[in-house]
Amino acid sequence: MRELSDPHGALTSDQFRQVMGLFATGVTILTSAHGSTVRAMTANAVASVSLDPLSLLVCVNRSAIMHDVLSRGGGFCVNFLKASQEHLARACARPDSAEASLSGVEYQLGKNGAPILTEAMGYVECAVATALDFGTHTIFVGTVLAFGGSEGDPLLFFGGKYAGLGQPG
């Protein structure tokens, strides 16, 4: 295995991004709402935390518009994307996309007011339980309120590219 960092120098964020690109992740759309304003962003820093209580975490850059919404202590929904929804992942990944990204996308509001994408492969709806600032991001831990899912081909992110598993869906 080749070393991606300089053994004699400082570790860089570009080197770290390169090695983390070797870890395939699922792709999600994190949604929330503040008043009548719906927010959405692509997120792959998502993980389950505990089965008792049911909980998961999402990591959000403090410069993101979504950060302000979640910091108010509201709820959020993590929507798992299908391989056929790469266009949505790209639209919601743009920094200026916080409101316009769900234009034309069907959704229903969940128990906490966050959008649940109708065509997503699955979703987990949460209430913010706690938050921890670390580096450039905040780790939001959510207590699960509801979830659902269906069969399909998941959208993955690997090596800086989107891909599916090729499963029928």
N, C-alpha and C positions, 0 to 999 in steps of 0.2 A: 504494500500500500504506500503510495507516495504522500509525502507531507505537503499540505497545501499552505501552511503558514511558514514564514521565514524563521528557522530555528535560532537565528542570531539577531533577530530584530523584533520589533513590536508586532503584535497581532493586529490585523486591520479588519474593518467592517466588511470590506470587499472579499477578503479571504474567508471570513466567517460565513458570509452570504453564500459563497461558492460551496463550502462544505455542507451547509444546511440545505442547499439545493439537492443534495444526494438523499434527502429524507422526503419520501413522497407523502403528501398530505391530501386530505379531502379539501374541497373548496366549498365555502359557505357564503351566504349573504346574511350579514348581521343586520337586523331591522329593529327600529324603535320608533316611537312617536312622541312628540312634545306638542300638546294641544292638537291642532289639526294638521301639523306639519309632520310628514312621514320622512324618516331618515333611513338610508341603507348604505352599506359598505361591504366590499368583499373582504373576507377574513379566512385565514387558514391557521391562525394561532388560536386553536380551539381544542379543548380537551375535557373529558369527564374528570370530575374531582372525587366524588364519593357516591356510594350507593345508599348511604344513610347519614345525613339526608341526601336525597337525589340532588346532585349539583354538577355544574360544569363551569369552566372558566373561558373567558375570551380576553385576548390582549389587544388593547387599542392604543395607538400612538396618541400622545397628549395633544398633538397639533391637529388631529382629525376633528371634524365637526361632530362626529358621533361621540367623541369623548365627552363633550359638554353635555350632551343629552343623557348619557349614562351616569355622569357624575351627579346629576340631579336626583339619583336614586330610583329612577323609574324601572321599567321592565324592558326586556329585549327578547328577540326570537332569533335563534340560529337556524337557518334554512339550508339543508344539504342539497347541493345542486346535482343535476343529472349531467352526463357528458354533453347532451344536446343543448345545455344552457351556458356554454362558454361565452356567448355574446353578452349574457347578463353579468357574468363574472367580470368581464372586461369593462363593461359600462359602469359597474359599481366600484371598480378599482381606481377610477380617475378621481383626483382630489376635488374636482369641481362637481362631482356627481351626487352629492348627498341628497338632493331632492329629486332631480330629474331622472335618476337612474331607474326608478320604478314606473316611469311613464309607459303606459301600454301593457304593464304586467298585472295579471290578475292576482288579487290577494284578498284575504279576509282579515279582520282585526281579531286578535286573540284576547284572552282573558285580561291581559295587562295593556291592551291597546296597541301592541306591536303587530305589524303586518306578518301574516303567515302566507307565504307564496303558494298559491294553489297548485302550481305545476312542479314544485320542489319534490325531491325524492323523500325527504323527511324533514321534520322540524322539532326543535325543543324550545319551549317557551319558558322564560325565567323571570324572576324578580331579583333585582340586585340585592345581594346579601352583604357583601363587603367588597372593598377595593384596596389594592396595594400598589403604590407607585414604585416603579423600578426602572431606572435608566430613562429612556425616552417614552416609555409606555406605562399604562396602568393595567393591572390584572384585575378584571372584574369577575367576581365569583357570583354565580346566580343559583338560586334555589329553584328547582324545576317545578313548574305549575302544570304543564301539559306537554305531550309529545305525540307524534304520529309518524308513520312512514309507509312506504310502498316499495315494490321491487323495481329494479332498474339498473342502468349502467351509471356508476358514480363519476363525477368530474373530479379529476386528480390534478395536482400540480407537482411537477418533478423536473429538476434541471432547468428551471425558468420557463417551462412550457406546460400547457394544459394538455390533458389526455384522458381518455376513458379506459376502462378495462376490456371493452369489447363485449360486455355481457348484454344479452337481449334485455330490452326494457320497454 
